[in-house]
Amino acid sequence: MATSKEILKQFSLTDEEADVYLGLLKTGPTGVTDIAKKIKKNRTAVYFHMNKLVEKGIIHQTQQGRALIFSATPPSELAERFDKLTTEFKSIVPQLEALKRAEMDTPVVRVTESRAGYFQMYDEISSLPEGSTFYAIEGAAALQNELSLLSPEAAQSFYKKMVDRNIEVKLILTEEASKVPQAVMSGETLALFKKRRITSRVHPESVLPFQGLTLLYGNTVAHLIPGKDLVITIRQQDIAESFKATFEALFNIGRPHSFSS
C-alpha cells in the first residue's frame, strides 16, 4: 500500500513539500524554525518550500505580530478539492477526445464484475458535463441487485453528485421496479434519490417483461443481467444512437410516473 508521502507526490508535491505538509499536520500551526526542526531540514530550504505550498493552497500563512505562522489545509478539504478537479476534468474528456481524429467504427467492449462495474458506471455518469442527460431501463430484479451492491453512503454520494451537477435521468421502469426505492431505501437516501432530475415512465410487466438494467450515457451502452454478476459496456456512437431511438419510442408510450407521489 502506498504511503501518505507517495500519495501526496502523485498530486504534484515534491518530496520536500510532502515532508513539510506532513510535518505541519503533526505540529499544528507553527513557524518555519519549528517545522524545520521537526522534519530535520535546513530552515532556508523549508521556508522556500512553504512559500510554494502557500501558492498551491496546500498550507496557509498568517501573521502573528512579527512572526509568520503556517498551518496545513485539512486533509478532508484537500480531498474535496482533488475530487472536484477530477470530476471537472472528466467532464471535458468528451471535448478533449473530439480534438483527436474521429473514432474508429469498431466498438469498444468491456466486461467487469458487477460491483466494480457499477462503481465504474456511476463514476462515469456522475462525471458527465453539467446539465447532461442519461437514459436507463430497469426491471425490479436489477434494481434490487443494484441497491444491494451500494452502501447507503455510496448511494448518497452518487445522488449528491447528480444533484450538484444537475444531471438528468430519463428512466423506464416496470411497475414492480417502480415500487422498489420506496420499499428498500433509507429516508435520507430516498430524499436524495428524489431530489435528482428524474423523468420516468412505467410499463406493466406484460408489456415489458424485463428484469435487467440497460443504461445509455454519452456514446456508451451498459447492460447488467441479474444473477450473472457481470456488467457489459459497449462504446460506439452508432450503437448508442440506435439504443436511444429505441428508448425514446418506448419512453413516449409509457405511463408518466413520479417518485414524489
Buried (B, 14 or more C-beta within 10 A) or exposed (E): EEEEEEEBBEEEBEEBBBBBBBBBBEBEBBBBEBBBBBBEBEBEEBBBBBBBBBEBEBBBEEEEEEEBBBBBBEEEEBEEBEEEEEBEEBBEBEEEEEEEEEBEEEBEEEEBEBEEBBBBBBBBBBBBBEEBEBBBBBBBBBBBBBBEBBEEEBBBBBBBBBBEBEBBBBBBBBBBBBBBBEEEBEEEBBEBBBEBEBEBBBBEBEEBEBBBBBBBBBBBBBBBBBEEBEBBBBBBBEBBEEBBEEBEEBBEEBEEBEBEE
